[in-house]
């Protein structure tokens, strides 16, 4: 009798483990990431100086990004078959965040870059459609 109970509990645990590997949230997360990397989502990338809590760099637009050698490499879609590449160096004193900010009805060619440190005059670059 005890062997049957142990076998049933083991079977339930194995089945539960198999089903947790393919949760809906994981599929949705993958699909959202694919849409964003295919320039179908407007995102905001912010790099913050961790010592001063001040934003240092902001990128808003349809972009894909990767992390390479303490750098964020962002490829921005600026128009049909038009792309720009940005490289942002990271240090021990920087934090960064990427946020998806759009819904289904967006201008996927919206593009904006802001350099925001207090040491320089703030500059905003915006594309004109």
Secondary structure, DSSP 8 states (H G I E B T S, - for coil): -HHHHHHHHHHHHHHHHHHHTT-HHHHHHHHHHHHHHTT-SEEEEEEEETTTTEEEEEEEEEEEEEEETTEEEEEEEEETTEEEEEEEE--TTEEEEEEE---SS--TT-EEEEE--TTS--EEEE---
